[in-house]
Amino acid sequence: MVRVIIWGVLIVLLVRALSRLARGVLEGAGYSRTPDRPSVSLVRDPVCGVFVAPNRALTAGSGAATAYFCSEKCRRAWQHRPLP
């Protein structure tokens, strides 16, 4: 009975090792099961210069004059800046 259990464990380990080897070879050849995610263009915070994703950034203004901010502190600093 012990011999059957040991053989079963060895077979499972061998199958897992071969599976991981095959997956590594396929990934190295450029095959991927998951599609590549599209890249997101980033915008620059005009106060501190940090790049942020537009869908997660705080905004001020509208249309083409929209400014994007990384934090509420930067947005307040931009809104209270002296105008030229």
PDB file as gemmi writes it, atoms N, CA and C in Angstrom:
CRYST1    1.000    1.000    1.000  90.00  90.00  90.00 P 1                      
ATOM      1  N   MET A   1       0.821  -1.201   0.000  1.00  0.00           N  
ATOM      2  CA  MET A   1       0.000   0.000   0.000  1.00  0.00           C  
ATOM      3  C   MET A   1       0.866   1.266   0.000  1.00  0.00           C  
ATOM      4  N   VAL A   2       1.949   1.238   0.787  1.00  0.00           N  
ATOM      5  CA  VAL A   2       2.849   2.381   0.847  1.00  0.00           C  
ATOM      6  C   VAL A   2       3.496   2.602  -0.516  1.00  0.00           C  
ATOM      7  N   ARG A   3       3.823   1.533  -1.208  1.00  0.00           N  
ATOM      8  CA  ARG A   3       4.438   1.622  -2.527  1.00  0.00           C  
ATOM      9  C   ARG A   3       3.498   2.325  -3.514  1.00  0.00           C  
ATOM     10  N   VAL A   4       2.210   2.053  -3.449  1.00  0.00           N  
ATOM     11  CA  VAL A   4       1.224   2.681  -4.341  1.00  0.00           C  
ATOM     12  C   VAL A   4       1.128   4.177  -4.053  1.00  0.00           C  
ATOM     13  N   ILE A   5       1.151   4.548  -2.792  1.00  0.00           N  
ATOM     14  CA  ILE A   5       1.078   5.963  -2.406  1.00  0.00           C  
ATOM     15  C   ILE A   5       2.322   6.711  -2.901  1.00  0.00           C  
ATOM     16  N   ILE A   6       3.492   6.111  -2.715  1.00  0.00           N  
ATOM     17  CA  ILE A   6       4.730   6.744  -3.168  1.00  0.00           C  
ATOM     18  C   ILE A   6       4.721   6.914  -4.686  1.00  0.00           C  
ATOM     19  N   TRP A   7       4.292   5.871  -5.428  1.00  0.00           N  
ATOM     20  CA  TRP A   7       4.201   5.978  -6.882  1.00  0.00           C  
ATOM     21  C   TRP A   7       3.194   7.061  -7.289  1.00  0.00           C  
ATOM     22  N   GLY A   8       2.095   7.154  -6.587  1.00  0.00           N  
ATOM     23  CA  GLY A   8       1.084   8.182  -6.895  1.00  0.00           C  
ATOM     24  C   GLY A   8       1.641   9.585  -6.707  1.00  0.00           C  
ATOM     25  N   VAL A   9       2.361   9.796  -5.597  1.00  0.00           N  
ATOM     26  CA  VAL A   9       2.965  11.106  -5.332  1.00  0.00           C  
ATOM     27  C   VAL A   9       4.011  11.432  -6.398  1.00  0.00           C  
ATOM     28  N   LEU A  10       4.838  10.470  -6.760  1.00  0.00           N  
ATOM     29  CA  LEU A  10       5.853  10.687  -7.789  1.00  0.00           C  
ATOM     30  C   LEU A  10       5.227  11.021  -9.143  1.00  0.00           C  
ATOM     31  N   ILE A  11       4.150  10.363  -9.487  1.00  0.00           N  
ATOM     32  CA  ILE A  11       3.465  10.643 -10.761  1.00  0.00           C  
ATOM     33  C   ILE A  11       2.875  12.052 -10.755  1.00  0.00           C  
ATOM     34  N   VAL A  12       2.268  12.439  -9.654  1.00  0.00           N  
ATOM     35  CA  VAL A  12       1.704  13.790  -9.553  1.00  0.00           C  
ATOM     36  C   VAL A  12       2.806  14.834  -9.691  1.00  0.00           C  
ATOM     37  N   LEU A  13       3.929  14.646  -9.004  1.00  0.00           N  
ATOM     38  CA  LEU A  13       5.043  15.589  -9.091  1.00  0.00           C  
ATOM     39  C   LEU A  13       5.618  15.649 -10.501  1.00  0.00           C  
ATOM     40  N   LEU A  14       5.723  14.512 -11.152  1.00  0.00           N  
ATOM     41  CA  LEU A  14       6.244  14.469 -12.515  1.00  0.00           C  
ATOM     42  C   LEU A  14       5.312  15.197 -13.484  1.00  0.00           C  
ATOM     43  N   VAL A  15       4.014  14.986 -13.345  1.00  0.00           N  
ATOM     44  CA  VAL A  15       3.043  15.660 -14.214  1.00  0.00           C  
ATOM     45  C   VAL A  15       3.094  17.167 -13.996  1.00  0.00           C  
ATOM     46  N   ARG A  16       3.190  17.610 -12.746  1.00  0.00           N  
ATOM     47  CA  ARG A  16       3.270  19.048 -12.469  1.00  0.00           C  
ATOM     48  C   ARG A  16       4.538  19.656 -13.041  1.00  0.00           C  
ATOM     49  N   ALA A  17       5.661  18.945 -12.906  1.00  0.00           N  
ATOM     50  CA  ALA A  17       6.930  19.448 -13.435  1.00  0.00           C  
ATOM     51  C   ALA A  17       6.873  19.572 -14.952  1.00  0.00           C  
ATOM     52  N   LEU A  18       6.335  18.576 -15.618  1.00  0.00           N  
ATOM     53  CA  LEU A  18       6.228  18.623 -17.074  1.00  0.00           C  
ATOM     54  C   LEU A  18       5.268  19.721 -17.527  1.00  0.00           C  
ATOM     55  N   SER A  19       4.200  19.924 -16.777  1.00  0.00           N  
ATOM     56  CA  SER A  19       3.239  20.978 -17.101  1.00  0.00           C  
ATOM     57  C   SER A  19       3.891  22.357 -16.997  1.00  0.00           C  
ATOM     58  N   ARG A  20       4.640  22.577 -15.936  1.00  0.00           N  
ATOM     59  CA  ARG A  20       5.316  23.871 -15.773  1.00  0.00           C  
ATOM     60  C   ARG A  20       6.388  24.072 -16.830  1.00  0.00           C  
ATOM     61  N   LEU A  21       7.083  23.010 -17.188  1.00  0.00           N  
ATOM     62  CA  LEU A  21       8.092  23.108 -18.243  1.00  0.00           C  
ATOM     63  C   LEU A  21       7.438  23.495 -19.569  1.00  0.00           C  
ATOM     64  N   ALA A  22       6.333  22.845 -19.899  1.00  0.00           N  
ATOM     65  CA  ALA A  22       5.634  23.154 -21.157  1.00  0.00           C  
ATOM     66  C   ALA A  22       5.112  24.589 -21.145  1.00  0.00           C  
ATOM     67  N   ARG A  23       4.581  25.039 -20.026  1.00  0.00           N  
ATOM     68  CA  ARG A  23       4.076  26.415 -19.924  1.00  0.00           C  
ATOM     69  C   ARG A  23       5.214  27.421 -20.098  1.00  0.00           C  
ATOM     70  N   GLY A  24       6.381  27.135 -19.510  1.00  0.00           N  
ATOM     71  CA  GLY A  24       7.532  28.022 -19.656  1.00  0.00           C  
ATOM     72  C   GLY A  24       8.032  28.088 -21.085  1.00  0.00           C  
ATOM     73  N   VAL A  25       8.053  26.942 -21.768  1.00  0.00           N  
ATOM     74  CA  VAL A  25       8.486  26.914 -23.163  1.00  0.00           C  
ATOM     75  C   VAL A  25       7.517  27.714 -24.024  1.00  0.00           C  
ATOM     76  N   LEU A  26       6.216  27.559 -23.793  1.00  0.00           N  
ATOM     77  CA  LEU A  26       5.225  28.300 -24.580  1.00  0.00           C  
ATOM     78  C   LEU A  26       5.313  29.802 -24.331  1.00  0.00           C  
ATOM     79  N   GLU A  27       5.504  30.202 -23.076  1.00  0.00           N  
ATOM     80  CA  GLU A  27       5.641  31.627 -22.783  1.00  0.00           C  
ATOM     81  C   GLU A  27       6.905  32.186 -23.423  1.00  0.00           C  
ATOM     82  N   GLY A  28       7.975  31.411 -23.411  1.00  0.00           N  
ATOM     83  CA  GLY A  28       9.216  31.853 -24.039  1.00  0.00           C  
ATOM     84  C   GLY A  28       9.077  31.996 -25.540  1.00  0.00           C  
ATOM     85  N   ALA A  29       8.187  31.217 -26.128  1.00  0.00           N  
ATOM     86  CA  ALA A  29       7.962  31.283 -27.576  1.00  0.00           C  
ATOM     87  C   ALA A  29       6.995  32.409 -27.946  1.00  0.00           C  
ATOM     88  N   GLY A  30       6.463  33.112 -26.935  1.00  0.00           N  
ATOM     89  CA  GLY A  30       5.588  34.242 -27.222  1.00  0.00           C  
ATOM     90  C   GLY A  30       4.111  33.943 -27.101  1.00  0.00           C  
ATOM     91  N   TYR A  31       3.746  32.728 -26.728  1.00  0.00           N  
ATOM     92  CA  TYR A  31       2.336  32.381 -26.578  1.00  0.00           C  
ATOM     93  C   TYR A  31       1.884  32.772 -25.181  1.00  0.00           C  
ATOM     94  N   SER A  32       0.724  33.401 -25.092  1.00  0.00           N  
ATOM     95  CA  SER A  32       0.175  33.800 -23.800  1.00  0.00           C  
ATOM     96  C   SER A  32      -1.312  33.507 -23.774  1.00  0.00           C  
ATOM     97  N   ARG A  33      -1.776  32.940 -22.670  1.00  0.00           N  
ATOM     98  CA  ARG A  33      -3.208  32.653 -22.550  1.00  0.00           C  
ATOM     99  C   ARG A  33      -4.010  33.905 -22.260  1.00  0.00           C  
ATOM    100  N   THR A  34      -3.397  34.883 -21.612  1.00  0.00           N  
ATOM    101  CA  THR A  34      -4.104  36.118 -21.290  1.00  0.00           C  
ATOM    102  C   THR A  34      -3.748  37.183 -22.312  1.00  0.00           C  
ATOM    103  N   PRO A  35      -4.731  37.904 -22.848  1.00  0.00           N  
ATOM    104  CA  PRO A  35      -4.427  38.953 -23.821  1.00  0.00           C  
ATOM    105  C   PRO A  35      -3.730  40.126 -23.144  1.00  0.00           C  
ATOM    106  N   ASP A  36      -2.908  40.835 -23.895  1.00  0.00           N  
ATOM    107  CA  ASP A  36      -2.230  42.016 -23.366  1.00  0.00           C  
ATOM    108  C   ASP A  36      -3.239  43.111 -23.108  1.00  0.00           C  
ATOM    109  N   ARG A  37      -3.064  43.786 -21.991  1.00  0.00           N  
ATOM    110  CA  ARG A  37      -3.954  44.897 -21.665  1.00  0.00           C  
ATOM    111  C   ARG A  37      -3.533  46.128 -22.453  1.00  0.00           C  
ATOM    112  N   PRO A  38      -4.505  46.907 -22.925  1.00  0.00           N  
ATOM    113  CA  PRO A  38      -4.126  48.127 -23.644  1.00  0.00           C  
ATOM    114  C   PRO A  38      -3.493  49.126 -22.677  1.00  0.00           C  
ATOM    115  N   SER A  39      -2.546  49.870 -23.156  1.00  0.00           N  
ATOM    116  CA  SER A  39      -1.881  50.848 -22.302  1.00  0.00           C  
ATOM    117  C   SER A  39      -2.778  52.060 -22.087  1.00  0.00           C  
ATOM    118  N   VAL A  40      -2.558  52.737 -20.985  1.00  0.00           N  
ATOM    119  CA  VAL A  40      -3.326  53.933 -20.638  1.00  0.00           C  
ATOM    120  C   VAL A  40      -2.386  55.121 -20.739  1.00  0.00           C  
ATOM    121  N   SER A  41      -2.797  56.137 -21.470  1.00  0.00           N  
ATOM    122  CA  SER A  41      -1.954  57.334 -21.545  1.00  0.00           C  
ATOM    123  C   SER A  41      -2.098  58.110 -20.234  1.00  0.00           C  
ATOM    124  N   LEU A  42      -0.987  58.609 -19.746  1.00  0.00           N  
ATOM    125  CA  LEU A  42      -0.970  59.332 -18.481  1.00  0.00           C  
ATOM    126  C   LEU A  42      -0.957  60.837 -18.744  1.00  0.00           C  
ATOM    127  N   VAL A  43      -1.416  61.576 -17.755  1.00  0.00           N  
ATOM    128  CA  VAL A  43      -1.386  63.038 -17.823  1.00  0.00           C  
ATOM    129  C   VAL A  43      -0.554  63.555 -16.659  1.00  0.00           C  
ATOM    130  N   ARG A  44       0.012  64.742 -16.828  1.00  0.00           N  
ATOM    131  CA  ARG A  44       0.910  65.291 -15.805  1.00  0.00           C  
ATOM    132  C   ARG A  44       0.185  66.293 -14.917  1.00  0.00           C  
ATOM    133  N   ASP A  45       0.396  66.144 -13.625  1.00  0.00           N  
ATOM    134  CA  ASP A  45      -0.131  67.089 -12.651  1.00  0.00           C  
ATOM    135  C   ASP A  45       0.630  68.403 -12.831  1.00  0.00           C  
ATOM    136  N   PRO A  46      -0.075  69.534 -13.082  1.00  0.00           N  
ATOM    137  CA  PRO A  46       0.627  70.803 -13.340  1.00  0.00           C  
ATOM    138  C   PRO A  46       1.302  71.399 -12.103  1.00  0.00           C  
ATOM    139  N   VAL A  47       0.978  70.918 -10.907  1.00  0.00           N  
ATOM    140  CA  VAL A  47       1.558  71.491  -9.687  1.00  0.00           C  
ATOM    141  C   VAL A  47       2.844  70.756  -9.300  1.00  0.00           C  
ATOM    142  N   CYS A  48       2.755  69.440  -9.117  1.00  0.00           N  
ATOM    143  CA  CYS A  48       3.924  68.700  -8.629  1.00  0.00           C  
ATOM    144  C   CYS A  48       4.620  67.883  -9.716  1.00  0.00           C  
ATOM    145  N   GLY A  49       4.008  67.734 -10.890  1.00  0.00           N  
ATOM    146  CA  GLY A  49       4.650  67.042 -11.994  1.00  0.00           C  
ATOM    147  C   GLY A  49       4.493  65.538 -12.007  1.00  0.00           C  
ATOM    148  N   VAL A  50       3.699  64.977 -11.110  1.00  0.00           N  
ATOM    149  CA  VAL A  50       3.482  63.529 -11.060  1.00  0.00           C  
ATOM    150  C   VAL A  50       2.566  63.120 -12.211  1.00  0.00           C  
ATOM    151  N   PHE A  51       2.866  61.974 -12.834  1.00  0.00           N  
ATOM    152  CA  PHE A  51       1.995  61.451 -13.887  1.00  0.00           C  
ATOM    153  C   PHE A  51       0.890  60.612 -13.257  1.00  0.00           C  
ATOM    154  N   VAL A  52      -0.355  60.838 -13.684  1.00  0.00           N  
ATOM    155  CA  VAL A  52      -1.510  60.108 -13.156  1.00  0.00           C  
ATOM    156  C   VAL A  52      -2.385  59.613 -14.308  1.00  0.00           C  
ATOM    157  N   ALA A  53      -3.131  58.550 -14.041  1.00  0.00           N  
ATOM    158  CA  ALA A  53      -4.095  58.048 -15.019  1.00  0.00           C  
ATOM    159  C   ALA A  53      -5.320  58.956 -14.994  1.00  0.00           C  
ATOM    160  N   PRO A  54      -5.814  59.391 -16.143  1.00  0.00           N  
ATOM    161  CA  PRO A  54      -6.937  60.334 -16.168  1.00  0.00           C  
ATOM    162  C   PRO A  54      -8.192  59.803 -15.471  1.00  0.00           C  
ATOM    163  N   ASN A  55      -8.424  58.500 -15.518  1.00  0.00           N  
ATOM    164  CA  ASN A  55      -9.634  57.968 -14.893  1.00  0.00           C  
ATOM    165  C   ASN A  55      -9.536  57.916 -13.371  1.00  0.00           C  
ATOM    166  N   ARG A  56      -8.348  58.092 -12.791  1.00  0.00           N  
ATOM    167  CA  ARG A  56      -8.193  58.073 -11.339  1.00  0.00           C  
ATOM    168  C   ARG A  56      -7.797  59.434 -10.774  1.00  0.00           C  
ATOM    169  N   ALA A  57      -7.613  60.412 -11.629  1.00  0.00           N  
ATOM    170  CA  ALA A  57      -7.130  61.722 -11.198  1.00  0.00           C  
ATOM    171  C   ALA A  57      -8.283  62.639 -10.814  1.00  0.00           C  
ATOM    172  N   LEU A  58      -7.976  63.614  -9.978  1.00  0.00           N  
ATOM    173  CA  LEU A  58      -8.912  64.690  -9.674  1.00  0.00           C  
ATOM    174  C   LEU A  58      -8.795  65.714 -10.794  1.00  0.00           C  
ATOM    175  N   THR A  59      -9.881  66.391 -11.113  1.00  0.00           N  
ATOM    176  CA  THR A  59      -9.864  67.333 -12.239  1.00  0.00           C  
ATOM    177  C   THR A  59     -10.343  68.711 -11.821  1.00  0.00           C  
ATOM    178  N   ALA A  60      -9.979  69.686 -12.639  1.00  0.00           N  
ATOM    179  CA  ALA A  60     -10.488  71.053 -12.515  1.00  0.00           C  
ATOM    180  C   ALA A  60     -10.593  71.591 -13.931  1.00  0.00           C  
ATOM    181  N   GLY A  61     -11.599  72.385 -14.196  1.00  0.00           N  
ATOM    182  CA  GLY A  61     -11.819  72.919 -15.529  1.00  0.00           C  
ATOM    183  C   GLY A  61     -12.694  71.972 -16.334  1.00  0.00           C  
ATOM    184  N   SER A  62     -12.860  72.293 -17.617  1.00  0.00           N  
ATOM    185  CA  SER A  62     -13.686  71.447 -18.478  1.00  0.00           C  
ATOM    186  C   SER A  62     -13.195  71.530 -19.903  1.00  0.00           C  
ATOM    187  N   GLY A  63     -13.570  70.549 -20.690  1.00  0.00           N  
ATOM    188  CA  GLY A  63     -13.198  70.521 -22.102  1.00  0.00           C  
ATOM    189  C   GLY A  63     -11.699  70.407 -22.286  1.00  0.00           C  
ATOM    190  N   ALA A  64     -11.176  71.201 -23.226  1.00  0.00           N  
ATOM    191  CA  ALA A  64      -9.747  71.163 -23.513  1.00  0.00           C  
ATOM    192  C   ALA A  64      -8.923  71.782 -22.392  1.00  0.00           C  
ATOM    193  N   ALA A  65      -9.561  72.576 -21.523  1.00  0.00           N  
ATOM    194  CA  ALA A  65      -8.856  73.245 -20.427  1.00  0.00           C  
ATOM    195  C   ALA A  65      -8.871  72.417 -19.142  1.00  0.00           C  
ATOM    196  N   THR A  66      -9.161  71.131 -19.230  1.00  0.00           N  
ATOM    197  CA  THR A  66      -9.202  70.282 -18.045  1.00  0.00           C  
ATOM    198  C   THR A  66      -7.796  70.024 -17.541  1.00  0.00           C  
ATOM    199  N   ALA A  67      -7.600  70.207 -16.241  1.00  0.00           N  
ATOM    200  CA  ALA A  67      -6.319  69.913 -15.607  1.00  0.00           C  
ATOM    201  C   ALA A  67      -6.522  68.708 -14.691  1.00  0.00           C  
ATOM    202  N   TYR A  68      -5.536  67.845 -14.626  1.00  0.00           N  
ATOM    203  CA  TYR A  68      -5.611  66.615 -13.839  1.00  0.00           C  
ATOM    204  C   TYR A  68      -4.620  66.691 -12.686  1.00  0.00           C  
ATOM    205  N   PHE A  69      -5.059  66.213 -11.502  1.00  0.00           N  
ATOM    206  CA  PHE A  69      -4.242  66.336 -10.294  1.00  0.00           C  
ATOM    207  C   PHE A  69      -4.138  65.012  -9.563  1.00  0.00           C  
ATOM    208  N   CYS A  70      -2.997  64.833  -8.880  1.00  0.00           N  
ATOM    209  CA  CYS A  70      -2.772  63.597  -8.130  1.00  0.00           C  
ATOM    210  C   CYS A  70      -3.439  63.637  -6.764  1.00  0.00           C  
ATOM    211  N   SER A  71      -3.679  64.815  -6.216  1.00  0.00           N  
ATOM    212  CA  SER A  71      -4.274  64.921  -4.880  1.00  0.00           C  
ATOM    213  C   SER A  71      -5.095  66.199  -4.759  1.00  0.00           C  
ATOM    214  N   GLU A  72      -5.884  66.239  -3.712  1.00  0.00           N  
ATOM    215  CA  GLU A  72      -6.692  67.423  -3.437  1.00  0.00           C  
ATOM    216  C   GLU A  72      -5.796  68.614  -3.099  1.00  0.00           C  
ATOM    217  N   LYS A  73      -4.668  68.354  -2.453  1.00  0.00           N  
ATOM    218  CA  LYS A  73      -3.724  69.418  -2.104  1.00  0.00           C  
ATOM    219  C   LYS A  73      -3.206  70.113  -3.371  1.00  0.00           C  
ATOM    220  N   CYS A  74      -2.856  69.351  -4.383  1.00  0.00           N  
ATOM    221  CA  CYS A  74      -2.373  69.939  -5.645  1.00  0.00           C  
ATOM    222  C   CYS A  74      -3.487  70.703  -6.354  1.00  0.00           C  
ATOM    223  N   ARG A  75      -4.703  70.154  -6.317  1.00  0.00           N  
ATOM    224  CA  ARG A  75      -5.811  70.844  -6.982  1.00  0.00           C  
ATOM    225  C   ARG A  75      -6.093  72.186  -6.317  1.00  0.00           C  
ATOM    226  N   ARG A  76      -6.080  72.222  -4.975  1.00  0.00           N  
ATOM    227  CA  ARG A  76      -6.309  73.487  -4.266  1.00  0.00           C  
ATOM    228  C   ARG A  76      -5.193  74.491  -4.543  1.00  0.00           C  
ATOM    229  N   ALA A  77      -3.950  74.007  -4.591  1.00  0.00           N  
ATOM    230  CA  ALA A  77      -2.822  74.904  -4.883  1.00  0.00           C  
ATOM    231  C   ALA A  77      -2.958  75.498  -6.282  1.00  0.00           C  
ATOM    232  N   TRP A  78      -3.414  74.719  -7.244  1.00  0.00           N  
ATOM    233  CA  TRP A  78      -3.585  75.204  -8.620  1.00  0.00           C  
ATOM    234  C   TRP A  78      -4.746  76.206  -8.702  1.00  0.00           C  
ATOM    235  N   GLN A  79      -5.846  75.955  -7.971  1.00  0.00           N  
ATOM    236  CA  GLN A  79      -7.001  76.842  -8.009  1.00  0.00           C  
ATOM    237  C   GLN A  79      -6.707  78.176  -7.335  1.00  0.00           C  
ATOM    238  N   HIS A  80      -5.812  78.192  -6.357  1.00  0.00           N  
ATOM    239  CA  HIS A  80      -5.513  79.421  -5.620  1.00  0.00           C  
ATOM    240  C   HIS A  80      -4.219  80.079  -6.081  1.00  0.00           C  
ATOM    241  N   ARG A  81      -3.716  79.689  -7.234  1.00  0.00           N  
ATOM    242  CA  ARG A  81      -2.480  80.295  -7.748  1.00  0.00           C  
ATOM    243  C   ARG A  81      -2.785  81.708  -8.237  1.00  0.00           C  
ATOM    244  N   PRO A  82      -1.804  82.580  -8.194  1.00  0.00           N  
ATOM    245  CA  PRO A  82      -2.014  83.939  -8.747  1.00  0.00           C  
ATOM    246  C   PRO A  82      -2.036  83.882 -10.278  1.00  0.00           C  
ATOM    247  N   LEU A  83      -2.994  84.518 -10.881  1.00  0.00           N  
ATOM    248  CA  LEU A  83      -3.111  84.535 -12.337  1.00  0.00           C  
ATOM    249  C   LEU A  83      -2.228  85.640 -12.911  1.00  0.00           C  
ATOM    250  N   PRO A  84      -1.565  85.384 -14.034  1.00  0.00           N  
ATOM    251  CA  PRO A  84      -0.679  86.410 -14.629  1.00  0.00           C  
ATOM    252  C   PRO A  84      -1.447  87.547 -15.234  1.00  0.00           C  
TER     253      PRO A  84                                                      
END                                                                             
